[in-house]
Amino acid sequence: MHIHIKKADANGKMWLHPTIEEEYFYGFNSREIKEVKAIVKENVELLKSAWNEYFGQ
């Protein structure tokens, strides 16, 4: 279970399960990465629910 993050030419991937982990971030500065990680952690249950709904699990 993972999400992709895009911003202009930057992109990233974070795992939501079994733990919240960074796979990669390309083109983001350190402040943006920190902000993305905080948003993901604050919304992980919503993101997991949306993932399950989209993929039918």
Residue frames as qw, qx, qy, qz and C-alpha x, y, z in Angstrom:
[[0.000, 0.893, 0.450, 0.000, 0.00, 0.00, 0.00],
 [0.459, -0.240, 0.081, 0.852, 1.68, 3.19, -1.16],
 [0.265, 0.899, 0.285, -0.201, 1.09, 6.65, -2.60],
 [0.581, 0.268, 0.208, 0.740, 2.84, 8.73, -5.23],
 [0.130, -0.826, -0.202, 0.509, 3.52, 12.41, -4.68],
 [0.530, 0.412, 0.353, 0.652, 3.89, 14.84, -7.59],
 [0.066, -0.886, -0.147, 0.434, 4.69, 18.55, -7.78],
 [0.320, 0.832, -0.324, -0.318, 5.72, 20.03, -11.12],
 [0.648, 0.490, -0.583, -0.017, 8.85, 18.05, -12.08],
 [0.141, -0.402, 0.800, -0.423, 9.27, 16.55, -8.59],
 [0.818, -0.152, -0.385, -0.400, 7.94, 13.13, -7.61],
 [0.135, -0.410, 0.799, -0.419, 8.04, 10.75, -4.72],
 [0.728, -0.182, -0.598, -0.283, 6.67, 7.54, -3.33],
 [0.238, -0.393, 0.661, -0.594, 5.79, 6.63, 0.25],
 [0.423, -0.173, -0.887, -0.062, 4.65, 3.33, 1.70],
 [0.501, -0.460, 0.076, -0.730, 1.60, 3.42, 3.98],
 [0.889, -0.275, 0.232, -0.284, 1.68, -0.21, 5.08],
 [0.624, -0.498, -0.583, 0.153, 3.03, -2.02, 6.98],
 [0.386, -0.620, -0.208, 0.650, 4.80, 1.16, 8.15],
 [0.291, 0.951, 0.083, -0.067, 4.98, 4.71, 6.85],
 [0.647, -0.363, 0.361, 0.565, 8.26, 4.84, 4.95],
 [0.292, 0.792, -0.246, -0.476, 9.85, 6.94, 2.24],
 [0.880, 0.231, 0.339, 0.240, 10.70, 5.04, -0.95],
 [0.521, 0.095, 0.215, 0.821, 12.09, 8.02, -2.83],
 [0.100, 0.908, 0.245, -0.325, 11.81, 11.78, -3.36],
 [0.557, 0.131, 0.347, 0.743, 13.25, 13.33, -6.52],
 [0.145, 0.518, 0.295, 0.790, 13.22, 17.08, -7.06],
 [0.451, -0.825, -0.291, -0.180, 11.84, 18.04, -3.62],
 [0.180, 0.602, -0.499, 0.597, 13.91, 20.13, -1.22],
 [0.314, -0.039, -0.843, 0.435, 14.32, 19.03, 2.40],
 [0.273, 0.090, 0.381, -0.879, 11.61, 21.39, 3.68],
 [0.659, 0.110, -0.311, -0.675, 9.10, 20.02, 1.17],
 [0.568, 0.049, -0.821, 0.004, 9.97, 16.42, 2.04],
 [0.084, -0.053, -0.728, 0.679, 9.48, 17.14, 5.74],
 [0.448, 0.132, 0.136, -0.874, 6.12, 18.77, 4.99],
 [0.673, 0.098, -0.567, -0.465, 4.95, 15.86, 2.80],
 [0.428, 0.008, -0.866, 0.258, 5.92, 13.33, 5.47],
 [0.121, 0.097, 0.571, -0.806, 4.00, 15.27, 8.13],
 [0.585, 0.138, -0.123, -0.790, 0.89, 15.46, 5.93],
 [0.636, 0.078, -0.735, -0.220, 1.05, 11.74, 5.21],
 [0.260, -0.029, -0.833, 0.487, 1.45, 10.87, 8.90],
 [0.284, 0.126, 0.374, -0.874, -1.48, 13.12, 9.87],
 [0.679, 0.269, -0.066, -0.679, -3.72, 11.57, 7.20],
 [0.035, 0.293, -0.942, -0.159, -2.50, 7.97, 6.99],
 [0.362, 0.264, 0.847, -0.285, -5.87, 6.41, 7.91],
 [0.501, 0.672, 0.148, -0.525, -7.70, 8.51, 5.30],
 [0.278, 0.606, -0.633, -0.392, -5.07, 7.62, 2.69],
 [0.142, -0.110, 0.984, -0.008, -5.32, 3.90, 3.51],
 [0.462, 0.456, 0.637, -0.415, -9.11, 4.04, 3.29],
 [0.473, 0.709, -0.136, -0.506, -8.96, 5.81, -0.09],
 [0.098, 0.465, -0.841, -0.258, -6.39, 3.29, -1.33],
 [0.279, 0.104, 0.943, -0.150, -8.60, 0.37, -0.30],
 [0.498, 0.603, 0.387, -0.489, -11.66, 1.98, -1.88],
 [0.373, 0.693, -0.396, -0.474, -9.83, 2.63, -5.15],
 [0.220, 0.383, -0.882, -0.166, -8.27, -0.81, -5.37],
 [0.777, -0.160, -0.328, -0.512, -11.34, -2.61, -4.00],
 [0.541, 0.066, -0.779, 0.312, -9.87, -4.20, -0.90]]
